[in-house]
Amino acid sequence: MNKPSILAAVVVCSGLWTTCLHAQSMLPERFGAWSKQTCVDRPYASPLAGEAGDASGAVACQYSAGTKSASVWLEQFRDPSSAYEVYTSFLRPGLSASTVAPLTAAGNDQLIALVGNRVVTISPIKYASDGDLMLLLDQLKQASDRSPLPPIRAYLPDIDMVQGSQKYALGQAGFDAALQTLKESKFTSITPEIGFAKGAEAMLANYHSATGTETLVLIEYPTPQIAEQQLKHIQPILAANAELASATVERKNSLLSLVLSPSSPQSAANLRENIKYGIAVTWNEGSHTLTDPPWLVTVKNIFIGTLAFCGIALVLGVAFGGVRVLTKRLFPGKVFDRPEDLEVLQLGLSGKRIDPRDFY
């Protein structure tokens, strides 16, 4: 990285106690065997700090462990997406992923880490153990913004990617800087037409091809309508310039994919096929599953139901009849079949009047 040395920027605080206290509050007093010595506010700022929303500036502190020393530089941004833009701007091919923590890269005796909405640079790291570095990053994580990183970072294909070439852009400055780093500055003419003011965000990376490298650019928009609108702005610029005409651009839902300087149309198509972007429609609706029981179970249930019905009818019939017979025996003519309540219709074929009691 073309940065001033942090060691040169660290000075002893004298007189500006407010500034010094603010600087020291952003970094811990100790981590592992290392203790803080001197600090300075804003030794330098990232070139993308303005676009990324620099919220709290930068802090550099000198740490020591016995006769060993190391410098820690921290810059804080408004959210993790802004910090991720700055973090990827520091990445270069040749840096290797570190095992200290996710989203860390090491190289040239320096560790670069993304911790929430903070970008941390530690150098030199040859004196610090992995355990000490983990302790530092864990302490910084506690006070950082833990919002999710932009999903577009996961859309890039893994096959044939040039590690360290990944770049994320939230605005024109970040996009132009990414193109310059990836040696595709000739495509900066499309930058004003991408539509960052409409909520676009871009992810870029280089990929190995048969003739060298080719650059994949992914641009995601809030809606498919905005993506289609910006596609119609970008296509004429590519077609009007013979130097850019080889680039291809396609839209899938809210995502535009551009392959800059492809080795062949088939190579560009293969690269697009590996993009990890899909559309999923979820419909949450109450539902139930109807299943028919086996026929033997159905027949068994029919027999059981019929027997139960017959048993209930028998019990009720016996109960009703028994109560009636018992009542008539105990209280003859008092409850049931009272003569005064009975009336017999007769044809009068004989002169004898029928007595209802003769029926019982």
C-alpha angles and dihedrals in degrees: 000000000000097000134133113258113270089216090061091050096052112093135168113265113238124167098348095089095158092054093045094049091051091051094049093049092065095058127047123254092233142008120183109316093342125099129191119253117170133357140190131194121238100356086173137334132230114261087238095048094106094051093042093052105252102216106173106011127229132307129196123192133180117226129191137194109188107306093344123094137187137178126230119198120190131183121185126207137189095262142354093264091059091047090048090057090055093042093054090047087063094051119103133176108268096044111115127217111257126226092215093089141330117286095026129129129192133197142124089031090299135111122209117193137179111215111178106292092349133090114207128193120190124187139209098018099174091093097046122080122226089248092057092048091050090052091052094049092045091054092049091048092060092065098036132097108264098194114141119272119245112287092224090077089072095053095075114104115245097210114101093352116157101234113231093028095095112121130181123199131192096174146012096278092054092045094050091046090051093050090050093050091048090048094245099114091136088075095061088102089078093054097090090051097053092084105228088163087063094058101273121155126188138207122195136183140160123243132197114250137175092269100036124286137340128195125234118203121192119191120186124196132193092246138017089240092061090046091054091047094052091044089061089052095050099044096064092051092053093045094048095056116064090203091059099037093096091066116098128208130191137172128224113180105302096347128091118198121197124185108201119206096352117193089227140346089255091053090052091049092050091050091052092050089062095053107121097223124121140163117235123186115198122194115190110199133150111255142168135201121236116210127177114223119231115280092244089059090049092052091046091052091050092053093046092049093048093048091047091051092048092047092052091047091050094049093048092046093051091045093050094044093044093052091048095049092044092049092049091051095049097038107024112193092357104092109009128033097009109184094226090057096050124087123185121200111220133184095220095234089144132036094236115101114226116242111214090214088068089074094063 
